[in-house]
Amino acid sequence: MLYFLADLSGHVPGFNVFRYITFRTGGAVMTATLFVFLFGPWIIDQLRLKQGKGQPIRSDGPQSHLLKRGTPTMGGLMILSSLIVTTLLWGNLSNPYVWIVMFVTVGFGAIGFYDDYLKVTKQNHVGYSGRMRLAIEAGIAVIAVYLMAIAAQPGSFHSAGLPLLDLGFSTSLAFPFLKNVLLDLGYLFLLFGAIVIVGAGNAVNLTDGLDGLAIVPVMIACASFGFIAYLAGNAVFADYLQIHFTQGTGELAVLCGAVLGAGLGFLWFNAPPASIFMGDTGSLALGGMLGAVAVATKHEIVLAIIGGLFVLEAVSVIVQVASFKLTGRRVFRMAPIHHHFEHLGWSEPQVVVRFWIIAVVLALVGLATLKLR
């Protein structure tokens, strides 16, 4: 909304700053943080009033978690509402990537909200059908990847209508550390991109099991991908770093900044002992958003590096389930892996802070791929 004030820069010179992505990203960070600080307590009070017993706690988990009974969930509503308001305020609303990524974020958030609703009303941590949930997520992701592939086609960014998908750069996979290597997946790119988005959403969802554990790595990943989006969307910087230029994706830095600000505000209430849990409402939405940004910027493989902590959590669950079904034995004392370390005697703050450190290191490694080519 404020972006269009730049059109008045001929009459009011100071309004030209609204053209700059960096200025609007900074504004998004501050606005999103302030929004959560102002409305967060009211949202928590409303959720506590309506949910009663709060989020159900797994009976087979660490006994210390039983003390968290009564804590409300669906805290992702704080983040999503802040993200939507901030993006509408600071984003360039004529940019198709903004709407595509928001479509994924809100769509996944709605799925998570319904899952949280069932858990709270039934006082059961299972939620609803996993297959149905994955099917809906996949449908949203395929639509988003198709639209992003069209937006990435040369000459289509400023066209009045959306052309048919033309195979080429828009359906290609880029590789970190390699300058000019692209693998054109053709229509398989729709499947690949959907797997990235759905996988990211559910990986973050699995990570959200301890107070503050998921939100800080999400903030780190969003800050990293906000930087990547800005560079990949700038022809000069992309040429200098020899990464693939994707026109228009720089605007996604504003969305990433909004998540960073909203995450800072949410962490104030989610820090141990948490006043509210993020729930599937937030974790699915934020994971899906990260996946969508990675696909838009052609940095899907880099997401697996920067979001390596989420990958580790997801893989631990897959290994645990596969091992138990095939051999009847468990590899970890409990999955996801953060619970395994709790059973080994690590305190919750130790697990959380050490996982944060891992997230920072992985983000630095991922960002290094921008220059090491």
Secondary structure as UniProt FT lines:
FT   HELIX           2..8
FT   TURN            9..11
FT   HELIX           13..19
FT   HELIX           21..51
FT   TURN            52..53
FT   TURN            59..60
FT   HELIX           63..68
FT   TURN            69..70
FT   HELIX           76..90
FT   TURN            93..94
FT   HELIX           96..122
FT   HELIX           130..151
FT   TURN            154..158
FT   HELIX           169..171
FT   STRAND          172..174
FT   TURN            176..177
FT   STRAND          182..184
FT   TURN            186..187
FT   HELIX           188..207
FT   TURN            208..209
FT   TURN            211..214
FT   HELIX           215..232
FT   HELIX           235..241
FT   TURN            247..248
FT   HELIX           249..251
FT   HELIX           252..270
FT   HELIX           279..296
FT   TURN            297..298
FT   HELIX           300..306
FT   HELIX           308..327
FT   HELIX           337..343
FT   TURN            344..345
FT   HELIX           348..368
FT   TURN            369..371
//
